[in-house]
Amino acid sequence: MKETKVLEDSDVSMLSESLLKIAKRELREDKCTREQSLEQLRNWVLKNEDLQNVRCDDTFLLRFLRAKKFSVPMAEQTLLKYLNIRRTFPHMATKLDFLEPRLGDLIEQGYIFAVPKRDKHGRRLVIINAKGLNPKFHTSSDQAKAHFLTYECLMEDQETQITGLSHVGDFAGVTTSHVTNWNPTEFARVFKWGEQSLPMRHKEIHLINVPSTLKWLIDFVKNRVSSKMKNRLNIYGSEKELMKSVDADCLPQEMGGTMPMREMIELWKQELAAKRDLVLALDQSTLLSDRGIQRRSSYNSEKNGTGTNFVSQIESIEGSFRKLEFD
């Protein structure tokens, strides 16, 4: 018998008027559209024989509707792809328990965390620190889990679903081992599916302290994401330059802000603890078959650098990775 997970719905009426205006302007969301789209998507989930134990509460379904500006068919596809990436990469996308020692160490070291304060746009800022990852101890699976955990936790918040996320990536301390931590083929597959499978609105991506020997890799990646994402990625030479684009109050003290990074990490751990059971329960959701996923043609995959050609390109530069020397 088909089972579907239904949780108590969050009250959308708790959202502020200013937030609802952003939703209307950027996502074409209003009360009528939201209610009709939720009903359509929920009925589709309930009737879809390929889905089992999938949540049907408003907050979960709105992840996908808001990410696709309330196009129900596109939201359905993103939900299928989201479940498929979890099914295909269970060692990276499931069992996201921050109390697990290896994952917990990445959080403790500040490899990735969300800043407690929202910026002037109402967005959460995600900080990623290369120094927080020890490639001699942490695997690429540990690294991926930290990212999946962060985004799963943040997407449980409806305000973040509407405003989106900004990112700051600090490459200070990066080494050759950081880059070669990934199997090239697996990196290509995760990279290929990530942008189209995770229901998130990445509004800005800021990178600092990028070694000159790695800037070509950034360009390589930029050429394989959507033009929208490419235009949102910026590289800065210093924290001073970064603060021209990012609210200083949202940055850790170590990057020119006010709150020490350690305090931010401790607050983030409290958020993870509060949502731990909810995130772990996502593992109950099952995609029985990927037959409903609409796939791009081989031509488009090659054209966009996401097919086998992309894998071979990644593999061809693996040797170059190992020869790099970082400042």
C-alpha positions in Angstrom: 0.0 0.0 0.0 1.3 3.4 -0.9 2.3 5.6 2.0 2.8 9.3 2.1 4.3 11.3 4.9 2.1 14.2 6.0 3.2 16.7 8.6 1.4 19.6 10.2 1.4 22.6 7.8 3.3 25.8 8.6 1.2 28.9 8.7 2.0 31.0 5.7 0.1 33.9 7.3 3.1 34.2 9.7 5.1 35.7 6.9 5.5 39.4 6.9 3.9 41.7 4.3 7.3 42.7 3.0 8.2 39.1 2.5 4.9 38.4 0.7 5.6 41.3 -1.6 9.0 39.8 -2.5 7.2 36.4 -3.2 4.7 38.1 -5.5 7.3 40.2 -7.3 10.0 37.5 -7.7 8.1 34.2 -7.6 4.6 35.2 -8.9 3.2 33.9 -5.6 -0.1 35.0 -4.1 -2.6 33.3 -2.0 -4.6 31.9 -4.9 -1.6 30.7 -6.8 -0.1 29.2 -3.7 -3.2 27.3 -2.7 -4.0 26.0 -6.2 -0.4 24.9 -6.9 -0.1 23.2 -3.5 -3.3 21.2 -4.1 -2.1 20.2 -7.6 1.4 19.2 -6.4 0.0 17.3 -3.4 -2.5 15.4 -5.4 0.2 14.5 -7.9 2.4 13.1 -5.1 -0.4 11.1 -3.6 -1.3 9.6 -6.9 2.3 8.9 -8.1 3.0 5.2 -7.7 6.8 5.9 -8.0 6.8 7.9 -4.8 6.7 6.5 -1.3 6.6 8.2 2.1 7.1 11.6 0.5 6.2 14.6 2.7 3.1 16.5 1.7 3.2 19.4 4.2 3.1 22.9 2.8 6.7 23.8 3.8 8.2 20.8 2.0 6.2 21.2 -1.2 6.7 24.9 -1.3 10.5 24.3 -1.6 9.9 23.0 -5.1 7.1 25.4 -6.1 9.0 28.5 -5.1 12.2 27.3 -6.7 10.3 26.9 -10.0 8.2 30.1 -9.6 5.0 28.0 -9.2 5.3 26.1 -12.4 3.7 22.8 -11.2 5.2 20.6 -13.9 8.7 22.0 -13.3 8.2 21.6 -9.5 7.2 17.9 -10.1 10.4 17.4 -12.2 12.6 19.0 -9.5 11.0 16.9 -6.8 11.7 13.7 -8.8 15.3 14.8 -9.5 15.8 15.7 -5.8 14.7 12.2 -4.7 16.8 10.7 -7.5 20.0 12.4 -6.4 19.4 11.2 -2.9 18.8 7.7 -4.2 21.8 7.8 -6.5 24.3 9.3 -4.0 23.0 7.9 -0.6 26.6 8.1 0.8 26.5 11.9 0.2 22.8 12.9 0.5 21.3 10.7 3.3 22.0 10.0 7.0 22.7 13.7 7.4 23.3 13.6 11.2 25.5 16.4 12.5 26.1 14.3 15.6 27.9 11.7 13.5 31.6 12.2 14.3 33.0 12.9 10.8 30.2 15.2 9.8 30.2 16.8 13.2 33.9 17.6 12.9 33.4 19.5 9.7 30.6 21.6 11.3 32.8 22.1 14.4 35.7 23.3 12.3 33.5 25.8 10.5 33.9 24.3 7.1 30.3 25.3 6.3 27.7 27.2 8.3 24.9 29.7 7.9 25.3 33.1 9.5 22.6 33.8 12.1 21.7 37.3 10.8 20.0 38.0 7.5 21.4 40.6 5.1 19.6 43.7 3.8 17.7 41.5 1.3 16.5 39.1 4.0 18.8 36.3 2.9 20.8 33.9 4.9 24.5 33.9 4.2 26.4 30.6 3.9 30.1 30.6 4.8 32.4 28.0 3.3 35.9 27.8 4.6 38.6 25.6 3.0 40.6 25.7 6.2 37.7 23.8 8.0 38.2 20.7 5.8 41.2 18.4 6.4 41.5 16.3 3.2 43.7 13.8 5.0 40.7 13.0 7.3 37.6 14.1 5.5 36.4 12.4 2.3 34.5 13.9 -0.6 31.4 12.2 0.8 31.9 14.0 4.2 32.3 17.2 2.3 29.1 16.6 0.2 27.1 15.6 3.3 28.0 18.9 5.0 26.6 20.8 2.0 23.5 18.7 1.8 22.9 19.0 5.5 23.2 22.8 5.4 20.8 23.2 2.5 18.2 20.7 3.9 18.2 22.6 7.2 17.9 26.0 5.5 15.1 24.9 3.1 12.9 24.0 6.0 12.5 27.8 6.5 9.9 29.4 4.3 11.5 32.9 4.5 14.7 31.4 3.1 12.7 29.7 0.4 11.4 33.1 -0.7 14.5 35.2 -0.3 17.1 32.7 -1.4 20.7 32.3 -0.2 24.0 34.0 -0.6 27.4 32.3 -0.3 30.9 33.4 0.6 33.7 30.9 -0.1 37.1 31.5 1.5 39.8 29.6 -0.3 42.6 30.6 2.1 44.5 27.6 3.1 43.5 25.5 0.1 45.9 22.8 -1.0 46.3 20.3 -3.8 44.8 17.7 -1.5 41.6 19.7 -1.3 41.2 19.7 -5.1 42.1 16.0 -5.6 39.8 14.9 -2.8 37.1 14.1 -5.4 36.9 11.2 -7.8 36.6 13.1 -11.2 33.8 11.0 -12.5 31.7 11.3 -9.3 32.4 15.0 -9.2 31.1 15.4 -12.7 27.9 13.5 -11.9 27.2 15.4 -8.7 28.0 18.7 -10.5 25.8 17.8 -13.4 22.7 17.1 -11.2 23.2 19.5 -8.4 22.0 22.7 -9.9 18.8 21.2 -11.4 18.0 18.8 -8.6 18.2 20.9 -5.4 15.3 23.3 -4.8 17.3 26.3 -3.8 17.6 29.9 -5.0 21.3 30.8 -5.1 21.2 34.6 -5.4 24.9 35.5 -4.9 28.2 33.6 -4.7 31.3 35.4 -3.5 34.8 33.9 -3.5 37.8 35.3 -1.8 41.5 34.3 -1.4 41.4 32.2 -4.6 44.9 31.2 -5.5 46.0 32.2 -9.0 46.6 28.5 -9.8 42.9 27.8 -9.1 41.3 30.7 -11.0 41.3 28.7 -14.3 39.3 26.0 -12.4 36.7 28.6 -11.4 36.5 29.6 -15.0 36.1 26.0 -16.0 33.2 25.6 -13.6 31.6 28.9 -14.6 31.4 27.8 -18.2 29.3 24.8 -17.2 26.6 26.4 -15.1 23.6 28.4 -16.3 24.3 31.9 -17.4 22.1 33.1 -14.5 24.5 31.3 -12.0 27.5 32.5 -13.9 26.5 36.1 -13.5 26.0 35.7 -9.8 29.5 34.4 -9.1 32.1 37.0 -8.2 35.8 36.8 -7.1 37.4 39.3 -4.8 41.1 39.9 -3.9 40.5 40.8 -0.3 37.9 41.0 2.5 37.8 44.8 2.0 36.6 44.3 -1.6 34.1 41.6 -0.4 32.5 44.0 2.1 31.5 46.3 -0.8 29.1 43.6 -1.8 28.2 41.8 1.4 26.8 43.3 4.6 29.7 43.5 7.1 27.3 42.7 9.9 26.7 39.3 8.3 30.4 38.4 8.1 32.4 36.7 10.8 34.7 38.9 12.8 37.6 37.1 11.0 36.4 38.4 7.7 35.8 42.0 8.9 32.4 41.5 10.6 31.5 41.8 14.3 30.5 38.4 15.6 33.3 35.8 16.1 33.1 32.8 13.8 33.1 30.5 16.8 29.8 32.1 18.1 28.3 31.8 14.7 29.2 28.1 14.5 27.7 27.4 17.9 24.4 29.1 16.9 24.4 27.1 13.7 24.8 23.9 15.7 21.7 24.9 17.7 19.8 25.2 14.4 21.0 21.8 13.2 20.0 20.3 16.6 16.5 21.8 16.3 15.9 20.3 12.8 17.9 17.1 13.3 14.8 14.8 13.5 13.1 16.5 10.5 16.2 16.2 8.3 16.9 12.6 9.3 13.2 11.7 8.6 13.7 12.7 4.9 15.5 9.4 4.4 12.1 7.7 4.6 11.1 9.3 1.3 11.6 6.9 -1.6 11.7 7.1 -5.4 10.9 3.7 -6.7 11.6 4.4 -10.3 13.1 7.3 -12.2 10.9 6.7 -15.3 9.0 10.0 -14.7 12.1 12.2 -15.0 12.4 14.0 -18.3 16.0 13.9 -19.5 17.9 16.3 -21.8 19.0 14.9 -25.1 22.5 13.7 -25.5 23.1 16.6 -27.8 22.2 19.2 -25.1 24.2 17.4 -22.5 27.3 17.6 -24.7 26.5 21.2 -25.6 26.2 22.2 -22.0 29.2 20.2 -20.9 27.2 17.9 -18.7 27.5 14.6 -20.6 30.3 12.1 -21.0 32.4 14.8 -22.6 32.3 16.7 -19.3 33.4 13.6 -17.4 36.4 13.1 -19.8 37.4 16.7 -19.4 37.4 16.4 -15.7 39.5 13.2 -15.8 41.9 14.8 -18.2 42.8 17.6 -15.8 43.1 15.3 -12.7 46.8 14.9 -13.4 47.1 18.7 -13.6 45.5 19.0 -10.2 48.1 16.9 -8.7 50.9 19.0 -10.1 49.6 22.3 -8.8 51.5 24.2 -6.2 49.5 26.7 -4.1 50.8 29.9 -2.6 
